[in-house]
């Protein structure tokens, strides 16, 4: 009785701290109650009364006591979830008693802070994730995408690519999602290319023609790598997407071969020529040059292009083009030299675009191969002798014909290094 009188005094106090204490007491008593049902009903009625208190502190005390309880009255928690934002944020994030239908209804009219709190719930259903993603709130979307433990369906991700793929911070989080489809990844890469070409700092630092070449090559690399990953996983969906959108062209096919991405190349050829993939791969692996010409004829290539592609395939069989820049440089150099000799320097019109592309790529490969020459040379010098102060490095690096030299009374051997394609 004494405790009840104390509770009544706190409840009727003009002090919000006292009423908040009373709200917390009755909520705690309800959660811990194991007595008669009439007592439980009285406690429930008392909590309902505190929902009408004019002070957010009092209603907040009630919410705090019930926040993580699995036996809290759902209607009370639903009312608190629609209360002032400072109360609603905590309730929608932590209350386990609220149903999906409750949370989806709240999300329709909730202010941004409540939506963000809702996106932080430990468990989110697919429907709730979709609702939050469609809210358009960038903070909510970034928070959802950052949570790798959530299963975000492919349709939701595709919608986000279309609506927010132009936002760099969201784009990066989309690319980090494993569920993102290959076609969506390529669209995001295209958005990146577009943004780079429009960026004032980039445009000011790189000439327009060179910037276009760099971004175009990067897009080709992204498309072929994505396609190769899909083909390695046994899926031709990306190749089909590329074909349906008329994205498979000579440039992409050449890029695949000279970079060792033959599985995606085979899938593309199979789709274009309407040939079983296994047969295409067998011909690419072991087929004679005549057989390769027939294969590429089936794909609608002109005779000069068929011959070019068949030669490239023959070269590619004997080289590791997937990771060796030197091998790529050697193969492309040999192919270019053959074309120049065969056509006496007058490249046919049907091959000119492909020839120019091979020249561009050959310069890229040559530079990449050259980067390893000087470090290897310097390392060799360091291993074979110790340079003396004032000693001319040009003398040490092989300006005399003999492999063995004498400098300051010390003999050493200089290994002759060259570009891999030389």
N, C-alpha and C positions, 0 to 999 in steps of 0.2 A: 504493500500500500504506500509506504514511504517513497519507494522508487517511482510508483505511478504518479504521485503528487509532484515529485520533482520533474517528471517528464511533462506534466501538464503546465507547470510553471515555465519550463523552457519553451514549450510550444507557443504559449501566449505572450512571451516576452516581446518587447519592442526592439530588442537587440538582435540583429541578424546573426550574430555569432551564436547566441543562445538557441535561436530557432534552427540554425544549421546543425548544432549539436544534437538537438532533438530529432531532426530528420535522420541523421546518421545513426542514432541509437535505435530508432524504430526499424530502419532498414536492416541493421545488423541483427536485431532480434527476430525479424521475419526470416532471414536466411538460416539462422541457427535454431529456429523453433521446431520442436518435436512434440508439442502438446496437443490439446484438443483443437478441433477445427474452428470452434467459435473464437478462440483466442487468435488463431491465425487470420481469421476474417477481420477481426478488430485491427490487427496490425496492418493488414492490407488496406483497410479503410483509412487508417492514419496516414499511410504513404500517399494515397490518392489526394488527401488534403494538402500535403506539402507541394503537390504539383501546381497548386494555385497560388503559392506564395509569391509575392511581388519581387523578392530578392533572388537574383541569379546565384548568389552564394549559398542560399538555403537549398535550392533545387540542385546545385552542384554537389552539395554534401550528400544529398540523397543518391545522386548518380554515382558518386565515388564509392559508396558502400555497396551498391548493387552491380558495379561495373563489370566484374569478371565472373559473376555468379551464374551458374547454369540453371538455377532454380528461381532466378529473379522473375517477377511478373512481366510477361512480354509486353502487355499494354502500357505499363509504366515506362519500360525501356523505350518503347516506340515513341511515346510522348516526349521523353527526354531527348531522343534522337532528332526530334523536330524543334527542340528548344533553341535557346541562344547558341550561336556558333561555338562559344568556348565550352559549352556542355556537350553539344551535339558531336563535336570532333572526337571527344574521348569515347562517347557511347558507340558511334558507328565503327570506330577502330577496334574496340576491345570487347564489346558485349557479345557473348556467344549465343544469346537467346534469340537474337533477331534473325528472321528468315530472309531468304533471297528476295522474296516478293516485297518485304519491308524495305530492304536496302535499295532495290531498284526503284521503288517509289520515291524514296528519299533523294536518290541521285538525280531525279528529274528536276527537282526544284532547289537542290542544295547549292549553297554558295561555294566558291572555289576552295576555301580552306577545308570545308567538310568533305568535299570530293577528294581532296588530297589525303585526308585522314582515312577515308573509306578505302582508297587504293592501297593503304598500308596494312589492312587487315591480314592476319596470318593466313587465312584460307579464303580464296575468292573463286567463285564458280565461273564457268565459261560465259554464262549469260551476263554476270555482273562485270566481268572483264570487258566484254563487248560493249556494255552500256557505258562504262567509264571511258573506254577508248574513243567512243563516238561523242563524248562530251566536248571534245575539241580543246580542252584545257591542256596546255603544253606541259605544265608541271606534273599533272596527273599521268599523262601519256609517258613522259620520261621515267616516272617512278615505276609504272607498270613494266615498261621495257627493261628497266634495270634489274628487275626481280627475275633472275634466271630460273628460279624454282617454279614459277607460274607457267602453266601450259596455255600459251596464247595461240589460238587457232590460226591457220594460214590465211583464212578469209579476213580476219581482223588485221593481220599484218599487211595484207595486200591493200586493204582500205587505207591504212595509215601511210603506206608508201604513196598512194595517190593523193592523199590530202595533206600530208606533212613531210613528204620526201624532200621538199625544198628547204626544210629547216635543218641546219647542219647538226645541231645538238641531238635532235631526234633521229636524224639519218644515221649517225654513228651508232646509236643504240639499236636501231633496226638491223644494221649490218652485223651486230654482235649476236643476234638471235639465230639459233641453229634451225628454228622452224621456218625461217624465211625462205621462200622459194627462189630457185635460181633466176627466174625471169625478173623477179622483184629486185634481186641483187644487181642485176645488170641495169635496171632502170635507175637505181640509186647511184650507180657509178656514172651513168649518163648525166644525172643531176650534178654530180661533183664536177664533171668535165665542163658543164655549162657554167657553173659558178666560178670555176677557175678562170675561164675565158673572159668572164665579165668583171673579175676582180681588178681594181685599178692598180694595186701594187704589182700583181702578176703581169698585167698588160704593160706596165711601165718598165719592168725588169727584163722581159723577154719579147723579142720581135714577134710580130703577129704571125708570120709564116712559120717560124720555129715553134711557137706556142701551139699552133694548130697541129703540127706534126707530132709534137710530144704528147698532146692530149689524145690525138687520134690513135697513136701507137699504144698508149696506156689503155684506151677503151678496147682495142683489139686484144691486148694481153688479158684484160679482165674477162672478156667474153670467152676467149679460148680456154682460160684456166677454169672458169666456172663450168664450161662445157665438159672439160676433161674430168673434173671431179664428179660430175653427174654421170658421165659415161663409165667411170671406174666403179661407181656405185650401182651400175647396171640399169640406169634410167636414161631413156632417150627423150624425156619430156622437154628438156631445154633445147635440144637440137630441133625438135618439132616446133617449139615456140619460135625459134630463129627462122625456120623455114616458112611458117605461117605468116610471119611479119616481114618476109623478104629481106632478112638480115644476113643470109648466107651468100657471100660473094667471093670473087677470086682472091681479094686481099685477105679475107679471113681464112680461107682455105690454105693459102701460102703461109700465113702466120702460124697456123696450127702445125704444119709439117716442119717448118724450119725451127720451131721451138719444141719439137718432140711430142706434141699433144695429138698422137695418132688415133687414139680411141674416139675422141670427139670428131676428128677429121673423118674417120670411117663411118660414124653415125650420120654425119652430114651427107656424105657421098651416097650412103644407103638410102636416105630419104629422097635426095634429088633424083637418083637413078632408079628408084623403086626396086632396089635389089636387096636380098636378105643380108643383114649385117655380117653374119658369119662368112658368107661368100666374099663380101667386100674385104673383110679383114684378112682372109686367106690370100686373096690376090695381092693386097698391099704387102703382105709378108713375104710371099714366095713367087708371085706371078711374074711371068716374063714381060718384057717391055711391050710386046704386041698385045698381050692380055690386058696390061694397064691402059693401053691406048683404047681398046674396046670398052673398058670400064668407064673411062672418062668420056668416050663418045656417047655412051648411054646417058651420061649426065648433061649432054648438050654442049660440051666444050668445043671450041674451034680446033682445027688441026694443029696450029702452032701452040695453042695452050695445052692441048693433050700431050704433045711432045715435051713441052716444058715441065708439066706436072709429072710425067712418067720419069723423066731424067732426075727430077728432084727426089722422087720416091726411091729410085735406084741408089742415089747417093746416101739418102737417109738411112738405108738399111745397114750401112757399114760405119755409122757414126752415132755417138751418144749426143743427140740434139736436145735432150730434156734438161741437161744441166751444164754442158760444156760449151762455153762461149767460143773457145778456140775452134772446136769442131763445127759450130755453126758458121763461123767466119770462113773456114776452109771450104765447106760445102757450098755456101752462097757464092764465094769467090770463084770456085770452079765452074759453077753453073753460069754465072755472068760471062766468064771468059769463053765458055763454049758457045753461048748465044752470039757474042760479038764475032767470033771466028766464023760460025756457021752462016751468019747473015752479012758478013763482011762489013760490020759496023752499021749497017742499015737495018735497024730493028723494025719488023713489021708493025703496022698500026695496031693490030689486034694484041700485040705483046708489049706495047710501049708502057701502058700503065703498070703492068706486072713488073717490067724491067726497072722502071723508076722505083717501084716499091722495094724490089730486091736491093737496089743500090742504097736506098735509105737504111734498110735493115743491116746491110753489110757494114756501113759506117758505124752503126750502133754496136754490132758485134766486134768490130775491129777495136773500137775504143775499150770495150769491156775486156777483150783479150789482152790489150796493151797494158791495162792497169796492173796486171800481175807480173809484167816483165821486169820493170825496174826494182820493185821490192825483192824479187827473187835474185836479181843481179847483185843488189846491195848486200843481201844476206850471204851470198856466195863469197863476196869480197871479204866480209867480216869474218867468215869462217876460215879463210885461207891465209889471211895476213893481217897484221896490225899496222894501220896507217901512221906514218910519221908526220910531225908538224911540218907544214909547208909543202908536203908531197902533192904533186899534181895528180888529181884523180883520173884525168884523161890518160895519163901515162899508164896508170895502174889498170884502167878498164879495157885495155886491149888495143892500143893504137899501133902496136907493132905486131907483125904477123905471127910470131912464134907463140905457142901456147904456154911456154915456160919463160918467165921473165926474171930479171935480176934488178932489184931496186934497193939501194942503200945496203948492198951486201946480202939481201935476203931473197931467196928464190921462192916463187909461188906459181900456182897454175890458175889461169882464168878460164872459166867455162864459157863457151860461146852460147849466148842466148838469142833467140829470135822470136818474132811473132809466130804463133802456132800455124798460121796459114802460109808462112813463107816457104 
